[in-house]
Each structure stands twice: as C-alpha cells, then as structure tokens.
C-alpha cells in the first residue's frame, strides 16, 4: 500500500527513531493532524519496515483505550520484541521516558474472523475471552515533545507504548471491578493502592471494538491474542533503573525490572 508523502515522512521519522534510539522532531512534520485511519496505516507501515509482523496464525498483543463506554476506542498492535512474560526485564537506556501503567490484560480463546463476528454474540466478552492477567505497560515516546507531541502522532507511535509485561493467566470470571483493589510497588515501596480505579469502570468495555478493528485491518485475530486495557494508577514516572510490581487482589501480579 502506497502512502501519501506526509504519511511517508511520519513513517520515516518513526522508523529512524526506532533504529537509532534518537527521538524524532515532530515539529518538522506537517501540522495537519492524522486521521485515525492514517495513524493506523503508519503503525502498520512501521511494523512492516521493522519486521514486527508475524504470521496470521500467531497470537498478537494489543493496547487499547479511550474515554469510556459509548466512545470510539483506539488500538495499537505491539511489537513482539517489546512484550515479555512476567518477570520482565528491559534496559533503562533503551527508553526516553519511563512511565508505568498497571492494567488487566485479557486473552482471546479462539481465532476470530469476520465470519465469527457475524455468527457469534460478540457483545458477550465471555464468548471469546478465556483468561485474564495482570500487566504492566512501560510508556515511552519516539517524539522529542514526548507527551506534548500531537495526539495523532502519539497514536501513530503505537499509542506511546514502550514495552509490555504480562503476568500469569487465570480463568476469566465475573469481577466487581468497582471493588477490585490493585497496588503498585516500586523498589519495594508501595506507590499507591487503587480501588475501582479503571477510568471506564469495566476494562472490557471496548473488547468488541477490538475484535472488529483487528479483523478489519488484519483479516483475523488468532487464538491467544492479548488485549491490555488501560491504567489503574494513572501514570507513574520512573527516573531510571527500578523494580516495579503490580498486584491485583484475587487475580495475580506482574513484575518489571529496568536495569
């Protein structure tokens, strides 16, 4: 698929930032915001350039988010080299900023195609999700302006994902998310305790949108694909090497080490 020159410039900047480790100057790009489709096209082009794409039978990991029920969610398919099972370990020097978000991830029980979406009740998460796990997202930016860069450029940059660590899977079960308690520790000290703190209330609110998005843009979502669903702690910034541990009572934990 050929891209317009403006999108080619965004892609080139992100690919160079990934390859060199030097953040790109977003001020050198056109001021016109990208549409959602253009941002997704950039995500997919960069993935192809950097060899992140896997076969259609391979599970994929996704970041999703948005304002909440009734709104349109946004998504990013995450690069396999930057996803680990807990305990995860990454080099602090590989990131420009180091923001921690603690989340719940959900796992797809079976392959999903357009035929499945038409035939199944995609409005019931239990129909297509079999397990959940605690996850820690490390947020980073490939733009010099970091969180001040235009929103559409941050969306094109995989929604500012740096890395993802996923804990052990447990079977999906009903949860009163308003009473769910989560804690975050950094270097052994508790940073915060959060109850019912997901911004949308139900972290699975956009699961049906995820299925539709993944199938529309990639033809299918393979069994074992993972959706991580937004922060319970806001953003906690780290200065450098650190050990982070997220615990969700009754669900599990995940740990991330930056060295």
C-alpha positions in Angstrom: 0.0 0.0 0.0 1.4 3.4 -1.0 1.3 6.2 1.4 0.9 9.9 0.8 4.1 12.0 1.2 3.0 13.4 4.5 2.5 9.9 5.9 5.7 8.7 4.4 7.5 11.4 6.4 5.9 10.3 9.7 6.8 6.7 9.0 10.4 7.6 8.1 10.7 9.6 11.3 9.4 6.8 13.5 11.5 4.1 11.8 14.6 6.2 12.2 13.8 6.8 15.9 13.4 3.1 16.5 16.6 2.2 14.7 18.8 4.9 16.2 17.3 5.4 19.6 17.1 9.1 18.9 13.7 10.7 19.3 12.3 12.4 16.1 11.5 16.1 15.9 7.7 16.2 15.3 8.0 19.9 14.6 9.5 19.1 11.2 6.3 17.3 10.2 3.1 18.8 8.7 0.8 20.4 11.3 -2.4 18.7 9.9 -3.5 16.0 12.4 -3.6 12.5 11.1 -7.0 10.8 10.9 -7.4 7.5 12.8 -7.1 5.5 9.6 -3.9 7.4 8.7 -2.4 6.8 12.2 -3.2 3.0 11.8 -1.7 3.0 8.4 1.5 4.5 9.9 1.5 1.8 12.6 1.2 -0.9 10.1 3.9 0.5 7.7 6.4 0.9 10.6 5.7 -2.7 11.7 6.5 -4.0 8.2 9.6 -1.9 7.9 11.0 -3.1 11.2 10.0 -6.8 10.7 7.5 -6.9 13.6 4.7 -8.7 11.6 4.1 -12.4 12.4 2.1 -15.0 10.6 -1.7 -14.8 10.7 -1.7 -17.9 12.9 0.5 -16.3 15.6 -1.1 -14.5 18.6 -0.7 -10.8 18.8 -0.6 -8.3 21.7 -2.6 -5.1 21.6 -3.0 -1.9 23.5 -6.4 -0.4 23.6 -8.0 2.7 25.3 -10.3 5.6 25.0 -12.6 7.8 27.1 -15.1 5.1 28.0 -18.4 3.3 27.1 -20.1 4.9 24.2 -16.9 6.3 22.7 -14.6 5.1 20.0 -11.6 3.2 21.3 -8.1 3.4 19.7 -5.7 0.5 19.3 -2.1 -0.4 18.7 -0.6 -3.8 17.8 2.5 -4.1 19.9 5.9 -5.2 18.6 6.8 -8.8 19.7 10.4 -7.8 20.8 8.9 -5.5 23.4 6.5 -7.9 25.0 7.6 -10.3 27.8 6.1 -12.6 30.3 6.5 -11.7 33.9 9.1 -11.3 35.4 10.1 -9.0 32.6 13.4 -7.2 32.2 14.5 -4.3 29.9 17.4 -2.0 29.7 16.5 1.5 31.0 18.8 3.1 28.4 16.5 1.9 25.6 13.7 4.3 26.7 13.5 8.1 26.5 10.8 8.3 29.2 9.7 5.6 31.6 6.1 5.7 32.6 4.4 2.8 34.4 0.8 1.8 34.0 -0.7 -1.2 35.8 -3.5 -2.9 33.9 -5.6 -6.0 33.3 -5.0 -8.0 30.1 -7.4 -10.4 28.5 -6.7 -13.4 26.3 -8.6 -14.5 23.2 -9.9 -18.0 23.4 -10.2 -18.8 19.7 -9.5 -17.5 16.3 -11.8 -14.7 15.2 -12.6 -13.8 11.7 -15.3 -11.7 10.0 -17.5 -14.9 9.8 -17.1 -15.4 13.5 -18.1 -11.8 14.3 -21.2 -12.2 12.2 -22.2 -15.5 13.7 -21.3 -15.1 17.3 -22.6 -12.8 20.1 -19.5 -10.5 20.2 -21.3 -8.4 22.8 -20.6 -11.0 25.4 -16.9 -11.0 26.4 -17.2 -14.5 27.8 -18.0 -15.7 24.3 -14.4 -15.1 23.1 -12.2 -14.4 26.1 -10.9 -17.3 28.3 -8.4 -15.7 30.7 -7.1 -12.6 32.3 -3.8 -11.5 33.8 -2.1 -8.5 35.4 0.1 -6.5 33.1 2.5 -3.6 33.4 2.9 -1.2 30.4 6.0 0.8 30.1 5.1 4.0 28.3 7.7 5.8 26.1 7.8 8.3 23.3 9.7 8.4 20.0 8.9 12.1 19.6 11.1 14.8 21.1 8.0 16.5 22.6 7.1 13.3 24.5 3.5 13.7 25.9 3.3 17.2 24.4 3.6 15.9 20.9 0.3 16.0 18.9 -2.2 13.3 19.9 -2.4 11.8 16.4 1.4 11.4 16.2 1.4 9.7 19.6 -1.4 7.4 18.3 0.7 6.6 15.2 3.6 5.8 17.5 1.7 2.8 18.9 -0.1 5.0 21.5 3.3 5.7 23.1 3.9 2.1 24.1 7.4 1.2 25.1 7.0 -2.3 26.4 4.6 -4.7 28.0 5.0 -7.4 30.7 2.2 -9.9 31.2 1.7 -12.0 34.4 0.3 -15.5 34.8 -3.1 -16.2 33.2 -6.1 -17.2 35.4 -9.5 -18.2 34.0 -11.9 -15.4 33.2 -14.5 -15.0 35.9 -17.0 -12.3 36.9 -15.4 -9.4 38.8 -16.9 -6.5 40.5 -14.5 -4.0 39.0 -15.8 -1.2 41.3 -14.4 -3.2 44.3 -11.2 -4.5 42.6 -8.1 -3.5 44.5 -4.7 -3.0 42.9 -1.4 -1.9 44.3 1.9 -0.7 42.7 5.3 -1.1 44.3 8.5 0.5 43.1 11.8 -0.8 44.6 9.8 -2.4 47.4 7.9 0.7 48.5 4.2 1.0 47.8 3.5 3.8 45.4 -0.3 3.6 45.5 -3.4 1.5 46.3 -6.2 1.8 43.8 -9.8 0.5 44.2 -12.2 0.5 41.3 -9.8 2.8 39.6 -10.2 1.9 35.9 -11.2 5.1 34.2 -14.1 3.4 32.3 -15.2 1.2 35.1 -15.2 -2.0 33.1 -11.8 -2.7 31.5 -13.5 -4.8 28.9 -15.8 -2.0 27.6 -14.0 -1.9 24.2 -13.4 -5.6 23.6 -16.0 -5.8 20.8 -14.4 -2.8 19.1 -11.0 -4.5 19.3 -12.3 -7.6 17.6 -13.8 -5.5 14.8 -10.7 -3.4 14.4 -8.3 -6.4 14.4 -10.4 -8.4 11.9 -11.0 -5.4 9.6 -7.3 -4.5 9.4 -5.6 -7.9 9.7 -8.3 -10.3 8.5 -8.2 -12.3 11.7 -7.2 -12.4 15.3 -5.5 -15.6 16.4 -6.3 -17.6 19.5 -4.1 -16.5 22.3 -4.1 -12.8 21.2 -3.9 -10.4 24.1 -5.7 -7.1 24.8 -4.4 -4.8 27.6 -7.0 -2.4 28.8 -5.8 0.8 30.4 -4.2 2.1 33.6 -5.5 1.8 37.1 -2.8 4.1 38.5 -2.6 6.9 36.0 1.0 7.4 35.0 3.9 6.8 37.4 7.2 8.1 36.1 10.5 6.4 36.8 13.8 8.2 36.8 16.0 5.2 35.8 16.6 1.6 36.8 13.9 0.3 39.0 11.8 -2.7 40.0 8.1 -2.4 39.6 5.5 -4.9 40.9 1.7 -4.7 40.3 -0.7 -6.8 42.3 -4.5 -7.1 41.6 -6.1 -8.9 44.6 -7.6 -12.2 43.6 -6.2 -12.1 40.0 -2.4 -12.1 40.3 0.7 -9.9 39.8 3.4 -8.9 37.3 6.9 -7.5 37.8 9.0 -5.3 35.6 12.7 -4.7 36.1 14.6 -1.9 34.4 18.3 -2.3 34.6 
